Amino acid sequence: MSAPVLPPHDSAVLPVRGYGAAGLGRPTGARDGLPAPESPVRVAVVRAVAVAAVLATLGYLAWRVLATLPEGAALWIGLPFLALELYGGVGLVLFVLSTWNVAPATVPPARPGPPPSVTVLIATYNEHLDVLLPTVAACLAMEGDHETWVLDDGDRLEVEEMVTALGARYVSRPVHDHAKAGNLNHALALVETDLIAVFDADHVPDPQFLVRTVPYFADERVALVQTPQHFYNTSSFEHLRPGMDLHEEALFYRVIQPGKHHAGAAFWCGTNAVLRADALRSIGGVATESLTEDFHTTMKLHRAGWRSAYHNEVLARGLAAGSPDAFYAQRRRWGRGSMQVLRHDNPLTASGLTPRQRLGYIYSLSAWFDSWRTLGLALVPVAVLVTGLFPVHAPPLQFAVMAGVPFLLQQVALTLVSRGFAPARFSLLFEVVRLPSNLAATLTLVRRGTGRFAVTAKGRTGDERTRARVPWVLLVLAAVLGGALLYTAASVAGWTPTEHRGGAATLIPVFWVGATLGFVLAGIRRIRDPRFSAERREGHRFPAAMPAVVDGAPARLVDVSLGGAQVRVRGVGAAVGAEVELAIRVPDRAAHVVFRATVRSREGDVHRLQFVGRQWAELAALSATAFGAGAARWAASAVVPSTGGDRPVPAGRVPAARVHPDAVAMAMRSPVVVPPDGTPRPGDTQPIPRLTPELERALAVVRG
């Protein structure tokens, strides 16, 4: 059952610099930077193919409406099938309109006077400390004057201890209402700076985050600057395969959001963003009426006449949903929040929005209903095989040709408009995987209640490696599709009342059901993959090959996180459950970094260790090694202890360069340090800077 394909709203795409430097539809260049300007010829080709796909689809749909509606009993299959195709046609038009112009945003000219002041807010609730620590350290290290506050809705003493030790400000509140939105609103009442930068607990910013985003606020009507979300745990459930940047959300962040920018409809995505404090106050603060406070808040800002900007450069990296359970919890929350926005502030009727903004918001909200189309297109051919009724009043081969031409044009247009980063198989796989969460979320549109804010699990999700359960929707769908094929085989053999003669009217739906079943089974297999079982250690694992010592025995790291390590130990080794001392030889450090750890398990000479205790200095050094320049520059600053009051005050920090400039200069000239401008030199051998012995000695003198 061929039908025009609806381009996915949030399908996978690989973010890169230079959409077309190596040809149409081919990713080139650095994957995280601003896209290079596209040539006028390329833009013209992309738009011409997109328009051709739209015109071919409209022509096909007109033919379907005017000449192919079936009569009699087949009408009950034909009308739903036509409705699904019309929905797909509307989606194609909205997709093309939303991505018509994806050029990088233009930064307004600077205004005279001092730059706006900034407070960095890190919202946290129950995230593990090893997830939070690199974010706090990197936020403190960002270039430009700013304050760093950690907003802990979990009231955890260990978080306060860690935050204070790193030199940031710990903020809690007496009443924990409205989840993250309430947490941010409480801080907004305390903030005295012009801007606030907002990060989730797991998103580690680059040093130049503020340098890149704050200049947009030279335009006094800009209330929000959003940057992409990108992820360093490339083995997550959302990534195509380990080690690849291809993930389920990238098309949205690298193509669709830039298109929304030019329509004035780019919206806040909860983290990696900077907002104007007075603009938030003018609309009553962060929206609390829905679970998607970021999306809803942006709509309120747009309705009030404020503008948003989208800076299409990866400037922070976080943790993607590592397991199917985390993925589904996240998508259900987003979907329920979107339905709440539809109920409270429907963009079709809300005042103050421009026509392009209305289309942008409708396009984003309609994405949640795509799963009903996916489900419908899976079940229509099943009904054809079970009943023997064809939903199109036309010869099956003619229908295949009429539908096939626009289908092929749509695929070419999708590849070009998506800048070559929407592989069909991966996109279709996640169309199936998203079914359970999206169907459940959209049903809340007609149900009472607002639902509860559920924090997406990050880092360790359990003590045992248990495989995720497959949602019943997918199991039932697989059974229905498989049963339809068996029923068809029985019908061809003459064992059922349904008559199938083996012609195109049978082969087309059989092929469609078989292909759909293949994607459903692939989705089930992905959900059950042991790679996405519960984590044994809190943090993301970074591959490592550094020398180490375990209780005096020579060893070598296999991988490491801020929660533990996997180590290959020579000799007898240690028993499971034993507490050991792990000393890691980090390059460019005068001495080993020593951790206390427990042996959680072992296989031969490979020991899996979990760190114990509050080893902030050691974890900061490990963070500098694992996360790069942001954490390293934090480690190159001396924290000045400060006394808190009733209201948080700016954290006091003395750059090490003021105390020992020679040591800092020597560290920054090290061949493993990325230059301040972010451009690697020919002599750079590693993208991760380290602390040097000279710098450590200088800091030891400062700290007494």
matplotlib code that plots the C-alpha trace (Angstrom):
import matplotlib.pyplot as plt

x = [0.0, 2.1, 1.4, 3.1, 5.5, 5.3, 8.7, 9.6, 9.4, 12.2, 13.9, 17.6, 20.1, 23.8, 24.8, 27.8, 29.5, 29.0, 25.8, 26.9, 30.6, 31.1, 27.9, 24.2, 23.1, 26.6, 27.7, 31.1, 33.4, 33.3, 30.0, 29.4, 30.2, 28.0, 27.1, 29.0, 27.0, 25.3, 25.8, 22.9, 22.9, 22.5, 19.7, 17.9, 18.2, 17.0, 14.0, 13.1, 13.1, 11.1, 8.5, 8.4, 7.7, 4.9, 3.3, 3.5, 2.0, -0.8, -1.5, -1.6, -4.0, -6.3, -6.4, -7.2, -10.0, -11.6, -11.2, -10.3, -12.7, -14.1, -17.8, -19.6, -17.9, -14.4, -15.3, -14.8, -11.1, -10.8, -11.8, -9.5, -6.6, -7.3, -7.4, -4.0, -2.6, -4.1, -2.5, 0.8, 0.4, -0.2, 2.9, 5.0, 3.9, 4.6, 8.0, 9.1, 7.9, 9.6, 13.0, 12.8, 15.6, 18.1, 21.0, 22.7, 21.3, 22.8, 24.3, 23.1, 25.8, 27.2, 25.7, 27.9, 28.4, 29.2, 27.9, 24.9, 25.5, 24.8, 23.8, 24.2, 21.4, 21.9, 18.6, 18.9, 16.7, 18.0, 20.9, 24.0, 26.9, 29.1, 26.6, 26.3, 30.0, 31.3, 28.5, 29.2, 32.9, 32.4, 29.9, 32.4, 35.0, 33.0, 34.6, 33.0, 31.9, 29.1, 27.7, 27.0, 24.2, 23.1, 19.4, 18.9, 15.3, 16.5, 17.8, 20.8, 23.7, 26.2, 25.3, 25.7, 29.1, 30.2, 29.0, 30.6, 33.9, 33.9, 33.2, 29.6, 26.5, 24.0, 20.3, 17.4, 13.8, 11.3, 8.4, 9.0, 6.1, 5.9, 9.0, 11.7, 9.6, 9.1, 12.7, 13.7, 11.0, 12.4, 15.8, 14.4, 13.1, 16.7, 18.6, 19.8, 21.6, 20.3, 20.4, 20.2, 21.8, 20.0, 21.5, 20.2, 22.4, 24.0, 24.8, 28.4, 29.0, 32.0, 34.1, 32.9, 29.1, 28.4, 30.8, 28.8, 25.3, 25.2, 25.9, 22.4, 21.0, 22.3, 18.8, 16.7, 13.7, 15.5, 14.4, 15.8, 18.9, 18.7, 21.6, 21.4, 21.3, 24.1, 25.2, 28.5, 27.2, 27.0, 26.1, 22.7, 19.4, 18.9, 22.1, 22.3, 25.3, 28.1, 30.6, 28.4, 26.8, 23.7, 20.9, 17.1, 16.9, 19.5, 17.3, 15.2, 18.2, 20.3, 17.7, 14.2, 15.1, 17.2, 14.3, 12.0, 14.5, 13.7, 10.0, 10.4, 9.3, 12.5, 11.7, 13.4, 14.3, 15.0, 18.8, 21.7, 19.9, 20.2, 17.1, 16.5, 15.4, 13.1, 11.4, 10.6, 9.3, 7.1, 5.1, 4.9, 8.0, 8.5, 5.2, 3.8, 0.6, 2.2, 5.0, 6.8, 7.5, 10.2, 7.9, 5.0, 7.2, 8.5, 5.0, 4.1, 7.2, 6.3, 2.7, 4.0, 6.1, 9.5, 11.8, 13.9, 17.1, 18.7, 22.4, 23.1, 26.4, 26.9, 28.2, 27.2, 26.9, 24.8, 23.5, 20.9, 18.4, 20.5, 17.8, 14.4, 12.7, 14.4, 13.5, 9.8, 9.6, 11.1, 8.8, 5.7, 6.5, 7.1, 4.0, 1.7, 3.1, 2.4, -1.2, -1.5, -0.3, -3.0, -5.6, -4.4, -2.9, -3.8, -1.6, -4.4, -6.4, -3.8, -3.5, -0.2, 1.4, 2.3, 1.0, 4.5, 4.7, 1.3, 2.4, 5.6, 3.9, 1.2, 3.9, 5.7, 2.6, 1.2, 4.4, 3.0, 0.0, 2.3, 2.3, -1.5, -0.7, 2.1, -0.2, -3.0, -0.7, 0.4, -3.2, -4.8, -3.0, -3.9, -7.6, -7.0, -5.5, -8.2, -11.2, -9.9, -11.2, -8.9, -9.1, -8.4, -10.8, -8.1, -6.1, -3.5, -0.5, -1.8, -2.1, 1.5, 2.8, 0.7, 1.8, 5.4, 6.4, 5.5, 7.0, 10.3, 10.3, 9.5, 12.5, 14.9, 13.4, 13.7, 17.4, 18.2, 16.1, 17.4, 20.9, 21.5, 21.2, 17.9, 18.7, 15.4, 15.9, 16.9, 14.0, 11.4, 12.8, 12.2, 8.8, 7.9, 9.9, 8.1, 4.6, 3.9, 4.9, 3.4, 0.0, -0.2, 0.7, -1.8, -4.6, -4.1, -5.6, -9.0, -8.3, -8.5, -5.5, -2.1, 0.2, 3.3, 6.7, 9.1, 12.8, 14.5, 16.9, 20.5, 23.6, 23.0, 19.5, 19.8, 22.1, 21.4, 21.6, 18.0, 16.7, 13.8, 10.3, 8.8, 5.7, 2.6, 1.6, 4.6, 4.0, 0.4, 1.2, 3.8, 1.3, -1.3, 1.1, 2.4, -1.1, -2.1, 0.6, -0.3, -4.0, -3.1, -1.1, -4.0, -6.4, -4.2, -4.4, -8.2, -8.5, -10.3, -13.4, -11.2, -10.3, -6.8, -5.7, -2.0, -2.2, -1.0, -4.0, -2.5, 1.2, 1.2, -0.4, 1.7, 4.9, 3.7, 2.8, 6.1, 8.2, 6.3, 6.7, 10.5, 10.7, 8.5, 10.7, 13.8, 12.4, 11.6, 15.1, 16.6, 14.5, 15.7, 19.3, 21.5, 23.5, 20.6, 20.2, 20.5, 23.9, 26.1, 28.0, 26.6, 28.5, 29.1, 32.1, 35.0, 37.4, 40.8, 44.2, 46.2, 48.6, 47.2, 47.9, 45.4, 46.6, 50.2, 49.7, 50.4, 47.2, 45.8, 42.5, 40.0, 37.4, 36.5, 33.6, 33.2, 31.4, 33.9, 36.4, 37.1, 40.7, 42.9, 45.1, 48.2, 48.7, 46.2, 44.1, 41.4, 38.4, 34.8, 33.6, 37.0, 37.9, 41.0, 43.0, 43.1, 45.9, 45.5, 48.5, 47.0, 49.2, 50.9, 50.2, 53.0, 51.5, 48.8, 45.2, 44.2, 40.6, 39.1, 37.0, 35.1, 35.4, 31.9, 32.7, 35.5, 36.1, 39.6, 42.0, 39.4, 38.1, 35.0, 35.4, 33.0, 34.4, 33.4, 33.5, 33.6, 36.8, 36.1, 39.6, 40.3, 37.0, 37.6, 40.9, 39.2, 36.5, 39.3, 40.7, 37.3, 35.4, 38.0, 38.8, 35.9, 36.7, 40.5, 40.2, 38.1, 40.9, 43.2, 41.5, 41.8, 38.5, 38.2, 36.1, 33.2, 30.5, 26.9, 24.0, 20.2, 20.6, 23.1, 26.0, 28.4, 31.0, 34.5, 37.2, 40.8, 42.2, 45.5, 47.0, 47.0, 49.0, 51.4, 51.2, 54.2, 52.8, 49.4, 51.1, 53.2, 50.1, 48.3, 51.3, 51.2, 50.7, 47.6, 45.8, 43.3, 44.1, 41.6, 40.2, 39.2, 41.2, 43.5, 47.2, 49.1, 51.0, 47.8, 47.8, 44.8, 41.7, 41.7, 43.8, 45.4, 46.7, 50.5, 52.8, 53.8, 50.2, 49.4, 52.3, 51.2, 47.7, 49.0, 50.8, 47.6, 45.5, 48.0]
y = [0.0, 2.8, 6.3, 9.7, 9.8, 12.5, 13.8, 13.3, 16.3, 15.2, 12.4, 11.6, 13.8, 14.2, 17.8, 19.0, 22.2, 22.7, 21.2, 20.8, 21.5, 18.0, 17.9, 17.7, 15.7, 14.9, 15.9, 17.5, 19.3, 19.6, 18.3, 20.8, 24.2, 26.7, 25.5, 27.0, 29.3, 27.4, 28.5, 30.1, 27.2, 24.6, 26.5, 26.8, 23.1, 22.1, 24.4, 23.3, 19.7, 20.4, 22.4, 19.6, 17.0, 19.2, 19.7, 16.0, 15.1, 17.6, 16.3, 12.7, 13.7, 15.5, 12.3, 10.3, 12.6, 13.1, 9.7, 6.9, 6.7, 3.2, 2.3, -0.1, -2.0, -0.9, 2.7, 2.0, 1.2, 3.8, 6.9, 6.3, 5.6, 8.8, 10.8, 9.4, 10.4, 14.0, 14.3, 13.3, 15.9, 18.7, 17.5, 17.6, 21.2, 22.3, 20.6, 22.4, 25.7, 25.2, 24.4, 26.8, 28.9, 27.3, 29.8, 30.7, 33.6, 37.0, 38.5, 42.2, 44.9, 45.6, 48.4, 50.9, 50.3, 47.4, 43.9, 42.6, 40.8, 37.0, 34.5, 30.9, 28.6, 24.9, 23.2, 19.8, 17.5, 13.9, 13.6, 11.8, 14.0, 12.6, 13.9, 17.3, 17.9, 18.4, 20.8, 23.0, 23.0, 23.9, 26.6, 28.2, 28.0, 29.8, 33.0, 36.3, 37.7, 35.7, 34.1, 30.4, 29.1, 25.5, 25.2, 22.0, 20.9, 17.8, 19.6, 17.3, 18.0, 16.3, 18.6, 21.7, 20.3, 19.7, 23.0, 25.0, 23.1, 24.0, 27.7, 28.0, 29.0, 26.5, 27.6, 25.7, 26.8, 26.2, 25.1, 22.7, 23.4, 23.4, 21.2, 22.8, 25.8, 26.6, 26.1, 28.6, 31.1, 31.0, 31.8, 34.5, 36.4, 36.4, 37.2, 40.8, 40.3, 41.2, 37.7, 34.1, 31.1, 27.9, 24.4, 21.0, 19.1, 16.9, 19.5, 20.5, 23.9, 24.9, 27.8, 30.1, 29.5, 33.0, 34.6, 33.1, 33.7, 37.0, 39.3, 38.5, 40.6, 43.8, 43.6, 44.9, 42.8, 39.5, 37.5, 34.1, 32.6, 28.8, 26.5, 22.9, 19.9, 17.4, 14.4, 12.8, 9.4, 8.1, 4.6, 5.9, 4.4, 7.4, 7.0, 4.9, 3.0, 3.5, 6.2, 7.9, 11.4, 10.3, 10.6, 10.8, 14.5, 16.0, 16.9, 19.0, 20.8, 21.3, 21.9, 22.5, 24.9, 27.1, 27.2, 28.2, 31.0, 32.7, 32.4, 34.0, 30.8, 29.2, 28.1, 27.3, 23.7, 23.8, 23.9, 25.4, 28.7, 32.3, 34.4, 38.0, 38.2, 41.2, 39.5, 36.5, 38.7, 40.6, 37.5, 36.3, 34.0, 30.6, 29.0, 26.5, 25.5, 22.6, 20.0, 21.6, 24.9, 25.8, 25.6, 27.2, 30.1, 30.8, 31.1, 33.6, 35.6, 35.6, 36.6, 39.5, 40.8, 39.5, 37.8, 34.6, 33.6, 30.3, 29.9, 26.8, 25.8, 23.0, 24.8, 22.2, 18.4, 16.4, 12.9, 11.4, 8.9, 5.9, 3.3, 2.7, 3.4, 6.8, 7.5, 6.7, 8.7, 11.7, 11.5, 11.0, 14.1, 16.2, 14.9, 15.5, 19.0, 19.7, 18.5, 20.9, 23.8, 22.9, 23.1, 26.3, 28.4, 26.9, 28.6, 28.7, 31.0, 32.6, 36.4, 38.1, 35.5, 36.2, 33.8, 32.2, 31.7, 30.1, 27.7, 27.0, 26.1, 24.0, 22.1, 21.3, 20.3, 18.2, 16.1, 14.2, 13.0, 11.5, 8.2, 7.8, 8.1, 5.5, 3.2, 3.7, 3.0, -0.2, -1.4, -0.4, -3.1, -5.6, -4.8, -5.2, -8.7, -9.8, -8.5, -8.7, -5.2, -2.7, 0.9, 2.6, 2.5, 2.1, -0.8, -1.7, -1.2, 2.2, 3.1, 1.9, 4.2, 7.2, 6.9, 5.9, 9.1, 11.5, 9.0, 9.0, 12.8, 13.1, 10.9, 13.0, 16.2, 14.9, 14.0, 17.4, 19.6, 17.6, 18.3, 14.5, 13.7, 11.8, 8.2, 6.6, 3.3, 5.0, 7.6, 4.9, 2.8, 5.5, 6.3, 2.8, 3.1, 6.3, 4.8, 3.8, 7.1, 9.4, 7.5, 7.6, 11.3, 12.4, 10.6, 13.0, 15.7, 14.3, 13.1, 15.2, 15.9, 17.4, 14.5, 14.6, 16.0, 13.0, 13.7, 11.8, 9.3, 10.2, 8.2, 5.1, 3.8, 0.6, -1.8, -4.7, -5.1, -5.8, -5.6, -3.2, -4.4, -4.1, -1.9, -3.9, -1.7, -3.0, -6.6, -6.4, -4.7, -7.3, -10.1, -8.4, -7.9, -11.5, -12.9, -11.0, -12.6, -16.0, -15.4, -14.3, -17.5, -19.5, -17.5, -18.1, -21.8, -21.6, -22.2, -19.0, -17.2, -14.3, -14.7, -13.7, -14.5, -13.5, -10.4, -6.8, -6.3, -8.9, -8.4, -4.6, -5.0, -8.1, -6.2, -3.2, -5.5, -7.4, -4.2, -2.7, -6.0, -5.8, -2.3, -3.3, -6.4, -4.2, -1.8, -4.6, -5.9, -2.5, -2.1, -5.5, -5.0, -5.5, -2.4, -0.4, -2.2, -0.4, 1.2, -0.3, 3.0, 6.5, 8.2, 8.0, 5.8, 7.4, 5.0, 5.3, 3.7, 5.3, 3.5, 2.9, 1.1, -1.0, -1.6, -1.5, -3.9, -2.5, -1.9, -0.2, 1.6, 0.3, 3.0, 5.5, 7.7, 10.0, 7.1, 4.3, 2.6, -0.6, -1.7, -4.5, -5.6, -7.7, -10.5, -12.0, -8.9, -8.0, -9.9, -8.8, -6.5, -5.5, -1.8, -0.8, 2.2, 3.1, 5.5, 6.8, 8.2, 11.2, 12.9, 16.2, 15.7, 15.5, 12.6, 9.9, 10.8, 8.5, 7.2, 4.9, 2.3, -0.9, -3.9, -4.5, -7.4, -8.9, -11.1, -12.5, -9.6, -7.0, -5.3, -3.1, -0.5, 2.0, 5.1, 5.8, 8.9, 12.6, 13.0, 16.4, 17.4, 14.1, 14.1, 17.6, 16.4, 13.5, 15.8, 18.0, 15.0, 13.6, 16.7, 19.0, 22.7, 23.8, 21.7, 22.1, 25.9, 25.6, 23.6, 26.4, 28.8, 29.1, 29.1, 31.8, 30.6, 32.9, 33.2, 32.9, 35.0, 34.9, 35.6, 34.0, 36.2, 35.9, 33.2, 34.6, 33.2, 34.3, 33.2, 31.3, 33.6, 36.5, 34.4, 32.5, 33.7, 31.7, 28.4, 29.1, 30.3, 27.1, 25.0, 26.7, 26.2, 22.4, 20.4, 18.8, 22.1, 23.4, 27.1, 29.7, 30.4, 26.7, 26.2, 23.2, 23.7, 21.2, 20.1, 19.3, 15.6, 15.3, 17.4, 17.2, 19.6, 18.5, 20.2, 20.6, 20.0, 23.7, 24.8, 22.4, 23.7, 27.3, 26.5, 24.6, 27.8, 29.9, 27.5, 27.4]
z = [0.0, -1.2, 0.0, 0.1, 3.0, 5.7, 6.4, 10.0, 12.3, 14.6, 12.7, 12.9, 11.2, 11.5, 12.5, 10.5, 9.3, 5.6, 4.4, 0.8, 0.3, -1.1, -3.2, -2.7, 0.3, 1.5, 5.0, 5.2, 7.6, 11.4, 12.8, 15.6, 14.1, 12.3, 8.8, 6.0, 3.7, 1.0, -2.6, -4.5, -6.9, -4.2, -2.5, -5.8, -6.5, -3.1, -3.2, -6.8, -5.8, -2.7, -4.8, -7.3, -4.6, -3.2, -6.6, -7.4, -4.1, -4.5, -8.0, -6.7, -3.9, -6.3, -8.4, -5.3, -4.2, -7.6, -9.3, -7.0, -4.1, -3.9, -3.7, -1.5, 1.3, 0.3, 1.2, 4.9, 4.1, 1.4, 3.4, 6.3, 3.9, 2.0, 5.2, 6.2, 2.8, 3.1, 6.5, 5.0, 2.2, 4.8, 6.7, 3.6, 2.9, 6.5, 6.4, 3.3, 4.6, 7.9, 6.3, 3.4, 4.8, 7.2, 6.9, 10.1, 12.1, 11.8, 14.9, 15.4, 15.6, 19.1, 21.2, 23.0, 26.7, 28.9, 27.9, 29.8, 33.0, 33.2, 35.9, 34.9, 36.4, 36.6, 37.5, 39.2, 41.1, 41.5, 39.0, 40.3, 41.4, 38.7, 36.1, 37.8, 38.6, 35.0, 34.3, 37.3, 36.6, 32.9, 33.7, 36.1, 33.4, 30.7, 29.3, 30.2, 33.5, 35.1, 38.2, 38.5, 40.6, 41.2, 41.8, 43.7, 44.1, 45.9, 48.9, 49.0, 51.4, 49.2, 46.3, 48.5, 49.6, 46.0, 44.6, 47.4, 47.0, 43.3, 43.9, 42.7, 44.6, 46.0, 45.9, 47.3, 47.9, 50.8, 48.6, 45.7, 43.4, 39.6, 39.2, 37.0, 36.1, 39.7, 40.4, 37.8, 38.8, 42.4, 41.1, 38.8, 41.9, 43.2, 40.1, 39.6, 36.3, 32.8, 31.4, 32.7, 31.0, 31.7, 31.7, 32.6, 35.1, 32.4, 29.7, 29.8, 28.0, 26.0, 27.3, 24.6, 25.1, 26.5, 24.0, 21.1, 22.4, 24.5, 21.4, 20.1, 23.0, 21.4, 19.9, 22.8, 21.6, 21.7, 24.8, 24.0, 22.3, 21.9, 20.8, 19.7, 22.0, 21.3, 23.2, 24.1, 25.1, 21.5, 22.7, 23.9, 22.8, 20.5, 18.5, 15.4, 16.6, 19.1, 18.1, 15.6, 16.0, 14.2, 16.8, 16.8, 17.6, 15.3, 12.4, 14.6, 16.2, 13.1, 10.3, 11.6, 14.4, 12.1, 9.7, 12.6, 13.4, 10.1, 10.7, 14.1, 15.8, 17.2, 20.7, 24.0, 24.5, 28.3, 28.3, 26.4, 26.2, 27.3, 28.3, 29.1, 32.8, 32.3, 29.4, 31.5, 34.3, 31.9, 31.1, 34.7, 34.7, 33.3, 32.3, 34.9, 33.1, 31.2, 31.5, 28.5, 30.3, 27.7, 24.7, 26.4, 27.8, 24.3, 22.9, 25.7, 24.8, 21.1, 21.9, 24.0, 21.0, 22.1, 19.6, 19.7, 17.9, 17.2, 17.1, 15.1, 16.7, 19.2, 22.3, 25.0, 25.2, 27.4, 28.1, 25.7, 27.0, 27.5, 27.9, 26.3, 29.6, 29.8, 26.2, 26.7, 29.9, 28.2, 25.2, 27.2, 29.3, 26.2, 24.5, 27.5, 27.8, 24.2, 24.6, 27.6, 25.4, 22.9, 25.5, 27.2, 24.4, 21.0, 18.5, 16.0, 18.2, 20.5, 20.0, 19.2, 16.9, 13.3, 10.6, 10.2, 14.0, 14.1, 11.3, 13.1, 16.4, 14.7, 12.8, 16.1, 17.9, 15.0, 15.1, 18.1, 16.0, 13.3, 15.2, 14.5, 10.8, 11.2, 13.0, 10.4, 7.5, 9.2, 9.7, 6.3, 4.4, 7.1, 6.5, 2.7, 3.2, 5.7, 3.7, 0.1, -0.5, -2.2, -0.9, -4.2, -7.2, -9.8, -11.2, -8.6, -11.0, -12.1, -8.4, -7.8, -10.6, -9.6, -5.9, -6.8, -8.6, -5.8, -3.3, -5.0, -5.3, -1.6, -0.8, -2.9, -1.4, 2.1, 1.6, 0.1, 2.5, 5.4, 4.1, 3.6, 7.3, 7.4, 6.5, 5.7, 7.6, 10.8, 10.5, 9.9, 12.7, 15.2, 13.7, 15.0, 18.2, 19.1, 18.7, 22.3, 23.9, 21.2, 21.1, 24.9, 25.0, 22.4, 24.2, 27.1, 24.9, 25.6, 29.2, 32.3, 34.5, 33.8, 34.6, 36.7, 35.8, 35.4, 35.3, 32.5, 34.0, 33.3, 34.2, 36.3, 36.1, 38.3, 40.0, 37.7, 33.9, 33.2, 29.7, 29.0, 28.6, 25.1, 25.1, 24.5, 21.5, 19.6, 20.6, 19.5, 16.3, 15.4, 16.1, 14.0, 11.1, 11.3, 11.6, 8.5, 6.5, 7.7, 7.0, 3.5, 2.9, 4.1, 1.8, -1.2, -0.4, -0.2, 3.5, 4.3, 3.0, 1.7, -2.0, -3.1, -6.6, -6.1, -8.4, -7.6, -5.4, -3.1, -3.7, -2.9, 0.6, 1.3, 0.6, 2.7, 5.7, 5.4, 5.3, 8.3, 10.2, 9.6, 11.1, 14.1, 14.8, 14.4, 17.0, 19.4, 19.0, 19.7, 22.8, 24.1, 23.1, 26.2, 25.2, 26.5, 29.9, 33.2, 33.8, 36.5, 37.1, 37.4, 34.6, 30.9, 30.1, 28.2, 26.5, 28.2, 27.8, 30.7, 33.1, 36.6, 39.8, 41.8, 45.4, 44.2, 41.2, 37.8, 35.7, 32.7, 32.3, 29.7, 30.3, 33.0, 34.1, 37.1, 38.8, 38.2, 36.0, 34.2, 34.7, 33.5, 36.5, 36.3, 38.7, 41.1, 41.3, 43.9, 45.1, 44.3, 47.0, 48.2, 48.7, 46.7, 45.9, 42.2, 41.1, 37.5, 35.7, 34.0, 31.3, 32.3, 36.0, 38.6, 40.5, 40.1, 40.7, 43.5, 44.1, 46.7, 44.9, 45.4, 43.1, 41.8, 39.5, 37.5, 34.5, 34.5, 34.9, 34.0, 37.2, 37.3, 40.0, 41.5, 43.2, 46.8, 49.0, 48.2, 46.3, 44.7, 43.8, 42.1, 40.3, 39.1, 37.6, 36.0, 34.6, 33.1, 31.4, 30.2, 29.2, 27.8, 27.9, 30.0, 33.0, 32.5, 32.6, 35.7, 37.2, 36.2, 38.6, 42.3, 44.3, 46.9, 49.8, 50.3, 52.9, 51.9, 53.1, 52.8, 49.1, 46.8, 45.8, 42.9, 43.4, 43.9, 41.6, 41.0, 37.7, 38.2, 35.5, 38.0, 40.5, 38.3, 34.7, 33.6, 34.7, 33.0, 29.8, 29.8, 30.2, 27.4, 25.1, 25.8, 22.6, 24.1, 24.8, 22.3, 21.6, 23.0, 19.5, 19.3, 16.1, 16.4, 15.5, 13.4, 16.5, 18.5, 19.1, 21.5, 21.8, 25.6, 27.7, 30.9, 34.1, 34.1, 37.1, 37.0, 37.2, 40.0, 42.0, 41.4, 42.6, 45.6, 46.7, 46.2, 48.2, 51.0]

ax = plt.figure().add_subplot(projection="3d")
ax.plot(x, y, z, "-o")
ax.set_aspect("equal")
plt.show()
